[in-house]
């Protein structure tokens, strides 16, 4: 089974070094010079789009993508990997039961939600043609279904299908990938054949993000969705999809997609090298080695993977806001991003992905040694004659907790660099590495994290697409491992929940950014970049963004 889990806290990929071949041969022909200039212009535009904010390193130079004037042509088969034994624990191939990114990608081609989320994290219509407030009930919305949407079996989408899908989700309980919906949506009822009323637990616009779960036919039939591809055959080794000519949107260019069972991401990448697959997403930092001009393109893309430095709010000095701010100015993320993550990370100061429409970037922290020293002094730290930092009259010693495994030292390598940077200010920082397997809910690392016998902890999270930050900022939040006081952000979180439209929601997040960088309950270091390794013959691939990498597949096509 694949290990690229859809899990709120996960380890990163391999830390192996990488390098991408990129060569340009300048010829004397004027026409070639013009072509080269055009290529460089396009390449520079892409690089600027990927540039980070703050003091982090830039995204690694991508494999040059050849420019083609060829018009998109229909046809061809795209081969991708799927988890082995996909039906184990899910014999009906229920799209509501998903625990890997590969399974999510497969189901996203067959099923669609009421409201989709695009690469900028904005809400866009899918099976819901439009939505509006229900008159007289501020916690309810009227959803009008798309008239032209039909299931692969030929039946027209109707309100009963939406109600059935929501009730199926309720039966699964609160542990699945889409379980957040149950905490936001109270009920969905039929108004007429093409309209449903959705009752929410809050009156805010953000609640609509909970309507991104897949809609199934009310008869419970297997692989019967409304999406751009319909399933032609399936078993545990292979699933074949054909383009849906009855899709409410334009028929995709690529005629067929074949998902082949692979035991791991390493096996999938080996299968690509053997010519058995065409498109392989990966979190491996060494993915750049596959790049080859005219043969293979390696595309980096943003993820929801947020790397953080947690502060222990139950002990001194990390419970002191000035000390936390001092640490944030003392850490230089650039060398960490370059040397540990091989530039596959993007610096950020707040728990909002920097490519999200809700990110404003108006309150940056940045590396500032002089300000760090002043803040350490303000927090009560002094220096002795030997250059040691003292706190309460004693040499300052910090424990930095981090997870690690024998085959994944990325985060522990980052912790070592952070400790070294802090030690340059005269303190001692001891790194404690505790085992934590990918996707584990119980581990030695989690026990130590919960035990609070640490000062700083390096932890990675996968943010929800719903933009809900209460798990990190509220007192009882499931991911508030530093035990910060929820009083810090009561007003900001309330404003976010009650924002009635896009404008007020963006303004509420702007206020949260300002408050976060001032109070700093934890430090956001960077967001991870992952990669896709694909054949250079695959064109039209734009706006790649996890976790829904295939959202723009209708525009993909194969060149000659």
C-alpha positions, 0 to 999 in steps of 0.5 A, spaced: 500 500 500 502 506 498 504 511 504 503 517 501 497 518 506 492 523 507 494 524 514 494 531 518 501 529 521 506 526 517 514 525 515 517 528 509 520 524 503 527 522 502 533 527 503 537 525 498 541 530 494 539 531 487 540 535 481 537 537 474 540 537 468 538 544 464 543 546 458 542 551 453 546 551 446 547 558 443 547 557 436 549 563 431 542 563 427 538 569 428 532 565 428 534 560 433 536 566 438 529 569 437 527 562 439 531 561 445 529 568 447 522 566 447 524 560 451 528 564 456 522 569 457 517 563 458 522 560 463 523 566 467 516 567 468 515 560 471 521 561 476 518 568 478 511 565 480 515 559 484 519 564 488 518 564 495 517 570 500 521 572 506 528 569 507 527 562 504 531 559 498 527 559 492 524 553 488 529 549 485 530 550 477 524 546 474 526 542 468 525 546 462 518 544 459 519 544 451 514 550 448 509 547 443 505 550 438 501 544 436 494 544 437 491 539 443 489 533 440 484 527 442 487 520 444 492 516 448 492 513 454 495 516 461 498 510 465 498 512 473 499 508 479 494 506 484 495 503 491 495 495 491 489 492 494 485 498 493 478 494 495 481 491 502 477 495 507 473 498 501 470 492 497 465 497 494 470 502 492 466 507 496 469 514 494 468 517 501 473 512 504 480 514 502 486 514 505 492 515 500 493 521 495 493 516 489 486 513 491 483 520 492 486 522 485 483 516 482 476 517 485 476 525 483 476 523 476 470 519 477 466 523 482 465 530 483 463 534 489 457 539 490 463 545 490 470 544 488 476 547 491 481 550 485 489 550 486 488 557 489 483 554 494 477 558 492 470 555 491 468 554 484 462 550 482 461 543 480 455 539 481 452 545 484 451 550 479 449 556 484 448 557 491 445 562 495 442 564 503 436 560 504 431 566 506 429 567 513 435 562 516 442 564 516 445 558 517 442 555 511 444 555 504 440 553 498 444 549 493 441 548 485 444 542 482 447 542 475 441 541 470 446 537 465 449 533 470 448 525 469 451 519 472 455 514 468 449 509 468 445 515 464 441 517 470 440 525 471 443 527 478 438 529 483 437 531 490 436 524 492 443 523 490 446 528 494 442 527 500 444 519 500 451 521 499 451 525 505 447 520 509 452 515 507 458 520 510 454 520 516 454 512 517 462 512 516 463 516 522 468 522 524 474 518 522 475 519 515 478 524 510 471 527 509 469 527 516 470 534 517 464 535 513 460 532 519 462 537 524 460 543 519 454 540 516 448 539 520 443 536 515 442 536 507 434 535 505 431 535 498 427 541 496 425 539 489 428 534 484 434 539 483 435 543 489 437 541 496 437 545 503 444 545 507 443 546 514 450 548 517 452 549 524 455 556 523 453 562 518 459 563 515 461 563 508 467 558 510 462 553 511 461 551 504 468 548 504 465 542 507 461 541 501 467 538 497 465 531 498 464 526 492 456 525 490 454 518 489 448 515 485 443 513 490 442 506 488 449 505 491 452 502 485 459 501 484 464 507 480 457 510 478 459 518 478 458 524 474 466 525 473 470 526 466 472 519 466 468 513 467 470 506 469 471 501 464 474 495 468 476 494 475 480 489 479 485 489 485 491 490 479 488 494 474 483 500 473 481 502 466 478 509 465 475 512 459 473 519 457 466 521 459 463 524 452 456 525 456 460 530 462 457 536 463 463 540 461 468 539 455 470 532 454 477 531 456 483 530 450 486 524 453 481 518 451 483 513 457 487 512 463 490 506 466 491 505 473 496 500 475 497 497 482 504 498 485 506 497 492 510 503 493 512 510 491 519 507 489 516 502 485 512 507 481 518 511 480 522 504 478 516 503 473 516 510 470 523 508 468 522 502 465 516 505 461 510 502 464 507 509 467 507 516 464 505 520 471 508 519 478 507 524 483 512 523 489 515 527 495 522 524 494 527 530 494 531 526 489 526 527 484 530 531 480 534 526 477 529 523 473 529 530 469 531 529 461 530 534 456 525 532 451 524 525 455 522 527 462 519 533 465 519 534 473 514 539 475 514 541 483 508 544 486 505 546 492 502 542 498 498 543 504 504 540 508 506 545 513 513 544 517 513 548 524 517 549 530 512 548 536 514 552 543 512 549 549 507 554 553 508 550 559 515 552 561 520 558 561 523 561 557 518 559 551 512 561 554 514 568 553 512 571 547 518 576 546 523 569 547 518 566 541 519 572 537 527 572 538 527 565 536 523 566 530 528 572 528 534 568 530 532 562 525 535 563 518 530 558 513 534 559 507 540 554 508 535 549 511 531 550 505 537 549 500 541 544 504 536 539 507 530 540 502 534 541 496 529 547 495 523 543 495 520 548 500 517 555 500 518 559 506 512 562 510 510 566 516 503 564 517 499 557 517 496 559 511 499 556 504 502 562 500 499 560 494 492 561 497 487 566 495 487 568 503 494 569 504 496 576 504 503 576 506 502 583 509 506 581 516 513 578 515 518 575 520 524 574 516 531 573 519 534 579 523 540 577 528 540 584 531 533 584 532 533 577 535 539 579 540 534 585 542 528 581 543 532 575 547 535 581 552 527 583 552 525 576 554 530 577 560 536 573 557 543 576 558 550 574 556 556 572 561 563 574 559 564 567 556 559 569 551 554 564 554 546 566 554 543 566 561 536 565 563 535 566 570 542 567 572 543 560 569 546 558 562 540 557 557 539 550 555 533 548 550 531 541 548 529 540 541 524 534 540 524 531 533 521 525 529 526 521 525 527 514 522 532 510 519 530 511 512 528 519 513 532 524 516 530 530 513 526 533 519 532 531 524 537 534 519 533 541 519 533 540 527 540 540 527 541 546 523 536 550 527 540 548 533 546 550 530 543 557 529 540 558 536 547 556 539 550 561 535 547 566 540 550 563 546 545 558 548 545 550 548 540 546 544 540 539 544 536 535 539 532 529 541 530 524 535 524 520 537 522 514 532 515 516 528 513 512 522 509 515 516 502 516 518 502 513 525 497 515 530 502 512 536 509 512 536 515 514 541 515 521 538 508 522 539 508 520 547 514 525 548 510 530 544 504 529 549 509 529 555 511 536 554 518 535 556 521 539 551 522 546 549 522 546 542 519 541 537 519 540 530 513 538 527 509 537 520 502 538 519 497 537 513 493 543 513 485 542 511 483 545 505 477 548 509 482 553 512 480 551 519 485 553 523 482 552 530 485 545 531 492 549 531 490 555 535 484 554 540 485 551 547 483 544 546 485 544 538 487 537 536 494 540 534 495 545 539 501 540 542 504 546 545 498 548 549 498 555 547 492 559 550 486 559 545 484 566 548 490 569 544 485 568 537 478 568 540 476 574 536 480 572 530 477 565 529 470 568 531 471 573 525 473 567 520 467 563 522 462 568 521 465 572 515 459 572 510 462 573 504 469 572 500 471 579 502 470 579 509 473 572 510 479 575 506 479 581 511 478 576 517 484 572 515 488 578 514 487 580 521 489 573 523 496 574 520 497 580 523 495 577 530 499 571 529 506 574 527 505 578 533 503 573 538 507 567 535 504 561 538 508 557 534 513 558 528 511 556 521 518 555 517 516 553 510 511 549 506 513 543 502 514 542 495 512 535 492 514 533 485 511 530 479 515 526 474 512 525 467 513 524 460 515 530 456 509 528 451 504 530 456 502 537 455 497 542 457 499 540 465 498 547 469 496 549 476 498 542 479 497 543 486 496 537 492 492 534 494 488 534 487 493 534 482 488 531 477 483 537 477 485 540 470 486 534 467 481 535 461 486 540 458 492 535 458 493 531 452 499 528 448 504 530 443 506 526 437 
